[in-house]
């Protein structure tokens, strides 16, 4: 934000009429000013360099260079908080998700008719989200295309064996060439019927962050991962598929009644809360918001704490708000382990900060080291199980 305290906004939209409407809405707020208008993605990249705005509103469907290409260039060279304002956000979750994965912070869907009166119907949402996005410290984000190239270039996958994988292979744990049993033992001679359960909680900035985090998890991960990302229910199915494209571990949108299995990541549907029953089954609840959130990470964390005890692991990543703060206390009280993403790599430090304030966090790590922190804890769990300490 400039010294005067006003939020400096760059509008990128190929429609002169829509630029005029957006200008009118944004300048109606005394805390905001429009410092430039771009007619396509190429102009948006250039004006971002010269004007250094606080926020960019980005249309997707533009000539010469579309909004996705512009977002990728901006977030890889001179990152700024980007708010997608596009009819594509209403028509197709796939396009919006790609923008979020490339580093855009949030989105506003243009009304279907696009007339002045209809656009003003989203005025409050647009102003609110510009204010929110302006508080984000933009960080360079790895792009979806680059991640896909990196993973494709590693095939056939002959990656080094991690300490965790080596430990599992050396024990009497079941073969990883088959789908792992939900009751796989730790190799203690007395099967516990349980295995490590990781809950990953995130919100604002989550899609781009998860595109860095998920590819680090090996296919042989000997636990289950539950992902609670604040996202509309119409998006999570597609997001699961796109995340799976760049990851080694199996990833799917969670379904009611499933039994948790090792080597699987379950994405909570955005329209539901996700809980784990005492028998290790997933239940989904489309009831009202809890503490303002749906899905609510706290309810997932609390039920995992009850089910998994010391085998429960929480990882609270980037996000606005305090979801997860209550749940990590439950994980810690049950003997589990809690990790929070550090401020330097968080797009929004709200959720990790609130978790840290509870005193329940065991490790504060940059996103590049979060999986290593999880792996270290799982190694400890295996060791403790072998000597009968669990």
N, C-alpha and C positions, 0 to 999 in steps of 0.2 A: 504494500500500500504506500502511496506517496506521502510526503511529510504532512500534507494537509488532511490526511486521514480518509480521503475519498478513494473508492475502489475504481481503478482504471481498467476499463473493459474494451477488448477488441472483438468486434463482431465479424464472423466469417459466414457469409450466406450468399448464394448466387442470385437470389431474388431481391431486386431493388425495393420492392414493396415490403418484403419481410424484414429487410435491414431497417427500413423506416419504422416499422411497427416495433421492432426490438429496441431501436434507438429511443422511441417515445416511452416505452415501458421502463427502460433502464434509467433514463435521465429524469423520470418522474420521482425517482428516489434521490434525495439530496445527498446521500452518502456515496453516490456512484456517478461516474462520467464515462462517456464513450470516447476513446482516444483514437480510434481508427475503424475503418470498415474494409473488409476484404471480400472480393467478388468470387474468389475460388481458393483452393487450398494453397496454390503457389503464392498468391498474395498474402495469405495468412502466415505462411512461413517467413516471408520477407518482412512483413510488418511486425511480427513478433520480435525479430532481431532488432529492428530500428526503434520501435516504440516501447518495448519492454513492459507490456501490460501486466496487471495483476491477475486477470482472468481472461480467457478466450472462450466465447460461445461459438461452437463449431457445428455447422451443418454437415451432413454426410454426403449427400448426393450433389456434387458440384463438378463443373467442367475442368479440363486441363489437369487438375490434381484433386482427387476427392478428399473428404474429411478424414478418412482412415489413413491415407498416405500422408496427409499433412500432420495428423496426430503423431504418427510414427516418427516423422522427421523432427518435429518439435520436441518430443519427449526423449529423443536420442541425442539431440545436439544442444538445444537451449530450452530446457523444460519449463513449462508454465502450467498452472492449473487450468484444465480444459473441461468445460461443461458442454456436453453434446446437446444441441437444440435442433431436433430433426423429426420429420414425419416418419423416418425409418424406425425411430424408437417406438412408434406405435405399431408399425406394420410388421417389423421383423426383429425378434430378439437377437438373432444371429449377428446382425450388423452392429447393434448396440453393444453386445458382448465383446465383439472384436475391438471396438473403440475402448471399452473399459480395460480389456486385456493389454492394449497398447499404452495405457496410462491415463486415459480420460478418467476424471474423478466421479462424475455423475451425469445424469441425462434428464432432459425435459422433452416430452413428446409434444410436437406441434398438433393442434387440433386438426381434424380431418379436412375441414373446409378451408382453413387458413385465412379466413377473412378477419379483418381488424377486430371485430367484436369477439370472435371466438378466441383469437390469440390473447386478448386481454383477460379471458377467462382463466388463463394459466399465469397471469401476472404475479400473483402472490407466490406461487411455486417457483417461478423464475427468479424473482428477487431474493427469496429465501435461499435458494440454492447457490446463487452468485455470491451471497454473503458467506455461506458455508465454504464454498470452494476457495474463496479468497484467503481463507485461513490456512489452507493447505500449503505445506512446504513441498514444492514439486521436486521430485527426484527422478533421475534418469531410470527408465524402465527398459528391461530386455523385451524385445518385441516378440510377438507370437511367431512370426515367420522365422526369425533367427533361432528361436528355441527349437522349432521343428527341424531346421537345418542341422543344428548341433546334435539332436537326438538321432536324426537320420544318418548322419555321418558316423555315428558310433556303432551302426549295425555291420556285421552281426555283433550282438552285445556280449563282449568278452571283458566286461568291466572288472577291475580288481576286486577281490573278495574283501568286504569290509570286516572289521572285527566282529560285528554282530552276526553276519552271515557265517563266518568261520566258526563262531561259537555254537550257533544253531546246528551247523552241519556236523560238528564234532560230538554233539549230544545225541540222545536217542529221539530227538524230535523227528516228526514224520518227513518223508521225502517232499521236496519243494517242486518236484516235477508233476505232482498231482494237485488238485484243488485241496487246500488244507482243511482238515477236520475242525469244526468249531470246538471240539473237546480235546485238541492236541495237548499232550503232556509236555512238561518242561524237561523231562528226562530225569526225574527224581525217583522213578520207580513207583511212585504213587501219584497218578494223574490228578491234577487239581481241577481239570475240566475248564480252566480259564486261562486267558493269555492277556498280554498288555492291550489296553484300549486307550487310544489317543483321541482326545477331542480338540479339534482346531477351530477356534472362534475368530471371526473377523467381520469387518463391515466396510466402511468407506476406504477405497484403495485396495480392497481385498482381491479382486480379479487379477490385477497386474502383479500383486505380491504372490498370489498362489501360482501364477505361471512361472515364477522363479522357484518356489518351494516344492511343488509337487514333483517335478522331474528329478529331484534329489532322492526321492524315496525308491528303494530298490523293489523289484518284483518279488523278491524273497522276504519282504518285511514280515516278521513272525507275529504280527498283531493286527488289529483292526483299527481303522482311522475313521472318525466321524467328523465331517466338516459342516459347521454351521456358519453360513455366509448370509448376512442380511441382504436379501435380493428378492424381487417380486417372484411369485410362484410360476409365472409364465416363462421365467428365464432359467431356472435351475436345471431343468432337463437338458436344455441345449448347452448350458455351461458345463454340465457333467461330461458331455460328449467332447466338447472342445478341450477340456482339461485332460481328458483321457488321451487325446491325440498327441500330447507332448509328454506323457508320463509313462513310466514302466509299470507301476502298480496298477491293478485293476481299479477302475473308478466307475461308479454308477449312481444314479439318483436313488435314494433309499425308498424301499417299499414296505408298507405295513406288514408285519408278521415274519419278516426275514430273520433268520438266526445269524448273528454276527460270525463272520469267518475271517481267518487270518489272510493276510495278503490282499485285503480289499479296503478301498476307501468308499464310504457312503456319504453322499451329498444330501443334506436335509432339504426337502422341498421347501421353497420359499413361502408357501402358503400354509405350512404346518409347523408345529413344535415336534421335536423328536425326543423320545424317551427310550430307555433300555429297561426291559423288565428284569426281574430277579432270575429269569431263566435264559437271559441273553438274547431276547427277541427285540426287534425294533417295533415301537408303536408310534403312530403319527396322529396328531391332534390338531384339527383346524379351528380350534376355539379362539377366543379373543386374544388380543395382544397381552403379553405378560411383561409388566414393568415398561410398557411402551414398545415392546419388540415382538415380532413374529416373522421368522423363527426366533426363539429366545435361547441363547446359548446356556444361560443359567440352568434351565430345566434339564437340558441334556447332560451338563456337567454333574448336576446333583444326582441324577439317576445312575450315571456311570460311577460316581464315587460309591454309591450304595452297592452296585453290582461288582465292581472290579477291586475296590479297596486299594491296597498298595500297588496294584497293577494298573491303576488309572493314571493317565498323564494328560495334562492340559497345556495347550499352546495358544496363548492369546496374541493375535497379530493385529495389524493396523485396523483402526476403526474409530468412529466417533461415538461417544456415549460411554456407558459403564456396564454394558452387558458382559457377563463373564466374571465380574468382580465377586458376586455372591457365590457363583459356582466353583471358582478356584479355591475358595475357603473350604468348601465341602470336600474337594479332591484332597487338599492338604490334610484336613482333619481325619480323612480315611487312610492316611499313610501314603498317599500318592505324591506325584511330582508335578511342579508347575513351572512353566517357561513363559516369559513375556518377550515380545520383540522389542528391541531397543529403539530409542527415540530417533537416532541418526538414520535408520533405514525405514522407519514407519512413515507412511504418507500422512496419516493422522495418528497421533500418539494418545488419543483419548482412552480407548479400551485397555491397551497395555499399561498406561499410567494408572488408571483406576485399579487394575489388578495388583500392581506393585504397591499401591498405597495400603492394601489390605494386610501386607506383611506375609502373605501366603506364597509369594513367588520365590522359587529356589534359584533361578538363573535368568538373567536379562541378556539376550543375545541378538546380534544382527541377523537378518533373515537368512544370510548365507550359512549361518551356524546353527539354526534352529533344529534342522534334522539331526545334526551331530549331537546336539543336546538330548534329543529324543532317543537316539541310538545308544548313547552312554547310559541313560536310565534303563533301557531295556536290557542291556548287558548286565547291569546290576540286578535287575529282577530275575534274570535267568540264574545268575550266580547264587542269589539268596534262595531261590527255589531248590537248587541242587543240594544245598546243605540243610534244607528243611526249615529255613527261616521264614518262609511264607506259607 
